[in-house]
Amino acid sequence: MTDTKDRINEAFEMIDLELSRLQSREVVSAVEASDLLLDLRLLLMQIESVEDPVSIST
């Protein structure tokens, strides 16, 4: 559960950092927006894999 909270906090930190960086700009490139969204998606995928571990049957 702690790992999940850490990942969520990391995602919030990333959002806050990028919002503060981009807030003063009038134009943001599609590449920058896609990079941020992909980074957030990867963080969320890591949360999902921690909560739903794959069971190996032997």
Phi and psi in radians as a Rosetta constraint file:
Dihedral C 1 N 2 CA 2 C 2 CIRCULARHARMONIC -1.103 0.35
Dihedral N 2 CA 2 C 2 N 3 CIRCULARHARMONIC -0.692 0.35
Dihedral C 2 N 3 CA 3 C 3 CIRCULARHARMONIC -1.076 0.35
Dihedral N 3 CA 3 C 3 N 4 CIRCULARHARMONIC -0.676 0.35
Dihedral C 3 N 4 CA 4 C 4 CIRCULARHARMONIC -1.092 0.35
Dihedral N 4 CA 4 C 4 N 5 CIRCULARHARMONIC -0.803 0.35
Dihedral C 4 N 5 CA 5 C 5 CIRCULARHARMONIC -1.110 0.35
Dihedral N 5 CA 5 C 5 N 6 CIRCULARHARMONIC -0.683 0.35
Dihedral C 5 N 6 CA 6 C 6 CIRCULARHARMONIC -1.077 0.35
Dihedral N 6 CA 6 C 6 N 7 CIRCULARHARMONIC -0.753 0.35
Dihedral C 6 N 7 CA 7 C 7 CIRCULARHARMONIC -1.148 0.35
Dihedral N 7 CA 7 C 7 N 8 CIRCULARHARMONIC -0.717 0.35
Dihedral C 7 N 8 CA 8 C 8 CIRCULARHARMONIC -1.125 0.35
Dihedral N 8 CA 8 C 8 N 9 CIRCULARHARMONIC -0.773 0.35
Dihedral C 8 N 9 CA 9 C 9 CIRCULARHARMONIC -1.090 0.35
Dihedral N 9 CA 9 C 9 N 10 CIRCULARHARMONIC -0.661 0.35
Dihedral C 9 N 10 CA 10 C 10 CIRCULARHARMONIC -1.104 0.35
Dihedral N 10 CA 10 C 10 N 11 CIRCULARHARMONIC -0.708 0.35
Dihedral C 10 N 11 CA 11 C 11 CIRCULARHARMONIC -1.123 0.35
Dihedral N 11 CA 11 C 11 N 12 CIRCULARHARMONIC -0.759 0.35
Dihedral C 11 N 12 CA 12 C 12 CIRCULARHARMONIC -1.086 0.35
Dihedral N 12 CA 12 C 12 N 13 CIRCULARHARMONIC -0.722 0.35
Dihedral C 12 N 13 CA 13 C 13 CIRCULARHARMONIC -1.087 0.35
Dihedral N 13 CA 13 C 13 N 14 CIRCULARHARMONIC -0.726 0.35
Dihedral C 13 N 14 CA 14 C 14 CIRCULARHARMONIC -1.115 0.35
Dihedral N 14 CA 14 C 14 N 15 CIRCULARHARMONIC -0.756 0.35
Dihedral C 14 N 15 CA 15 C 15 CIRCULARHARMONIC -1.076 0.35
Dihedral N 15 CA 15 C 15 N 16 CIRCULARHARMONIC -0.852 0.35
Dihedral C 15 N 16 CA 16 C 16 CIRCULARHARMONIC -1.057 0.35
Dihedral N 16 CA 16 C 16 N 17 CIRCULARHARMONIC -0.745 0.35
Dihedral C 16 N 17 CA 17 C 17 CIRCULARHARMONIC -1.099 0.35
Dihedral N 17 CA 17 C 17 N 18 CIRCULARHARMONIC -0.827 0.35
Dihedral C 17 N 18 CA 18 C 18 CIRCULARHARMONIC -1.199 0.35
Dihedral N 18 CA 18 C 18 N 19 CIRCULARHARMONIC -0.668 0.35
Dihedral C 18 N 19 CA 19 C 19 CIRCULARHARMONIC -1.093 0.35
Dihedral N 19 CA 19 C 19 N 20 CIRCULARHARMONIC -0.738 0.35
Dihedral C 19 N 20 CA 20 C 20 CIRCULARHARMONIC -1.175 0.35
Dihedral N 20 CA 20 C 20 N 21 CIRCULARHARMONIC -0.600 0.35
Dihedral C 20 N 21 CA 21 C 21 CIRCULARHARMONIC -1.239 0.35
Dihedral N 21 CA 21 C 21 N 22 CIRCULARHARMONIC -0.678 0.35
Dihedral C 21 N 22 CA 22 C 22 CIRCULARHARMONIC -1.576 0.35
Dihedral N 22 CA 22 C 22 N 23 CIRCULARHARMONIC -0.254 0.35
Dihedral C 22 N 23 CA 23 C 23 CIRCULARHARMONIC -1.024 0.35
Dihedral N 23 CA 23 C 23 N 24 CIRCULARHARMONIC -0.634 0.35
Dihedral C 23 N 24 CA 24 C 24 CIRCULARHARMONIC -1.472 0.35
Dihedral N 24 CA 24 C 24 N 25 CIRCULARHARMONIC -0.094 0.35
Dihedral C 24 N 25 CA 25 C 25 CIRCULARHARMONIC -1.638 0.35
Dihedral N 25 CA 25 C 25 N 26 CIRCULARHARMONIC 2.566 0.35
Dihedral C 25 N 26 CA 26 C 26 CIRCULARHARMONIC -1.524 0.35
Dihedral N 26 CA 26 C 26 N 27 CIRCULARHARMONIC -0.522 0.35
Dihedral C 26 N 27 CA 27 C 27 CIRCULARHARMONIC -2.214 0.35
Dihedral N 27 CA 27 C 27 N 28 CIRCULARHARMONIC 2.327 0.35
Dihedral C 27 N 28 CA 28 C 28 CIRCULARHARMONIC -2.154 0.35
Dihedral N 28 CA 28 C 28 N 29 CIRCULARHARMONIC 2.281 0.35
Dihedral C 28 N 29 CA 29 C 29 CIRCULARHARMONIC -1.255 0.35
Dihedral N 29 CA 29 C 29 N 30 CIRCULARHARMONIC 2.711 0.35
Dihedral C 29 N 30 CA 30 C 30 CIRCULARHARMONIC -1.094 0.35
Dihedral N 30 CA 30 C 30 N 31 CIRCULARHARMONIC -0.579 0.35
Dihedral C 30 N 31 CA 31 C 31 CIRCULARHARMONIC -1.127 0.35
Dihedral N 31 CA 31 C 31 N 32 CIRCULARHARMONIC -0.769 0.35
Dihedral C 31 N 32 CA 32 C 32 CIRCULARHARMONIC -1.097 0.35
Dihedral N 32 CA 32 C 32 N 33 CIRCULARHARMONIC -0.750 0.35
Dihedral C 32 N 33 CA 33 C 33 CIRCULARHARMONIC -1.128 0.35
Dihedral N 33 CA 33 C 33 N 34 CIRCULARHARMONIC -0.752 0.35
Dihedral C 33 N 34 CA 34 C 34 CIRCULARHARMONIC -1.131 0.35
Dihedral N 34 CA 34 C 34 N 35 CIRCULARHARMONIC -0.710 0.35
Dihedral C 34 N 35 CA 35 C 35 CIRCULARHARMONIC -1.045 0.35
Dihedral N 35 CA 35 C 35 N 36 CIRCULARHARMONIC -0.783 0.35
Dihedral C 35 N 36 CA 36 C 36 CIRCULARHARMONIC -1.100 0.35
Dihedral N 36 CA 36 C 36 N 37 CIRCULARHARMONIC -0.801 0.35
Dihedral C 36 N 37 CA 37 C 37 CIRCULARHARMONIC -1.119 0.35
Dihedral N 37 CA 37 C 37 N 38 CIRCULARHARMONIC -0.688 0.35
Dihedral C 37 N 38 CA 38 C 38 CIRCULARHARMONIC -1.161 0.35
Dihedral N 38 CA 38 C 38 N 39 CIRCULARHARMONIC -0.704 0.35
Dihedral C 38 N 39 CA 39 C 39 CIRCULARHARMONIC -1.068 0.35
Dihedral N 39 CA 39 C 39 N 40 CIRCULARHARMONIC -0.764 0.35
Dihedral C 39 N 40 CA 40 C 40 CIRCULARHARMONIC -1.138 0.35
Dihedral N 40 CA 40 C 40 N 41 CIRCULARHARMONIC -0.684 0.35
Dihedral C 40 N 41 CA 41 C 41 CIRCULARHARMONIC -1.082 0.35
Dihedral N 41 CA 41 C 41 N 42 CIRCULARHARMONIC -0.738 0.35
Dihedral C 41 N 42 CA 42 C 42 CIRCULARHARMONIC -1.097 0.35
Dihedral N 42 CA 42 C 42 N 43 CIRCULARHARMONIC -0.725 0.35
Dihedral C 42 N 43 CA 43 C 43 CIRCULARHARMONIC -1.067 0.35
Dihedral N 43 CA 43 C 43 N 44 CIRCULARHARMONIC -0.766 0.35
Dihedral C 43 N 44 CA 44 C 44 CIRCULARHARMONIC -1.188 0.35
Dihedral N 44 CA 44 C 44 N 45 CIRCULARHARMONIC -0.591 0.35
Dihedral C 44 N 45 CA 45 C 45 CIRCULARHARMONIC -1.134 0.35
Dihedral N 45 CA 45 C 45 N 46 CIRCULARHARMONIC -0.628 0.35
Dihedral C 45 N 46 CA 46 C 46 CIRCULARHARMONIC -1.154 0.35
Dihedral N 46 CA 46 C 46 N 47 CIRCULARHARMONIC -0.635 0.35
Dihedral C 46 N 47 CA 47 C 47 CIRCULARHARMONIC -1.107 0.35
Dihedral N 47 CA 47 C 47 N 48 CIRCULARHARMONIC -0.788 0.35
Dihedral C 47 N 48 CA 48 C 48 CIRCULARHARMONIC -1.050 0.35
Dihedral N 48 CA 48 C 48 N 49 CIRCULARHARMONIC -0.729 0.35
Dihedral C 48 N 49 CA 49 C 49 CIRCULARHARMONIC -1.222 0.35
Dihedral N 49 CA 49 C 49 N 50 CIRCULARHARMONIC -0.475 0.35
Dihedral C 49 N 50 CA 50 C 50 CIRCULARHARMONIC -1.295 0.35
Dihedral N 50 CA 50 C 50 N 51 CIRCULARHARMONIC -0.692 0.35
Dihedral C 50 N 51 CA 51 C 51 CIRCULARHARMONIC -1.345 0.35
Dihedral N 51 CA 51 C 51 N 52 CIRCULARHARMONIC -0.501 0.35
Dihedral C 51 N 52 CA 52 C 52 CIRCULARHARMONIC -2.099 0.35
Dihedral N 52 CA 52 C 52 N 53 CIRCULARHARMONIC 1.240 0.35
Dihedral C 52 N 53 CA 53 C 53 CIRCULARHARMONIC -1.160 0.35
Dihedral N 53 CA 53 C 53 N 54 CIRCULARHARMONIC 2.574 0.35
Dihedral C 53 N 54 CA 54 C 54 CIRCULARHARMONIC -1.417 0.35
Dihedral N 54 CA 54 C 54 N 55 CIRCULARHARMONIC 2.262 0.35
Dihedral C 54 N 55 CA 55 C 55 CIRCULARHARMONIC -1.611 0.35
Dihedral N 55 CA 55 C 55 N 56 CIRCULARHARMONIC 2.406 0.35
Dihedral C 55 N 56 CA 56 C 56 CIRCULARHARMONIC -1.874 0.35
Dihedral N 56 CA 56 C 56 N 57 CIRCULARHARMONIC 2.096 0.35
Dihedral C 56 N 57 CA 57 C 57 CIRCULARHARMONIC -1.639 0.35
Dihedral N 57 CA 57 C 57 N 58 CIRCULARHARMONIC 2.362 0.35
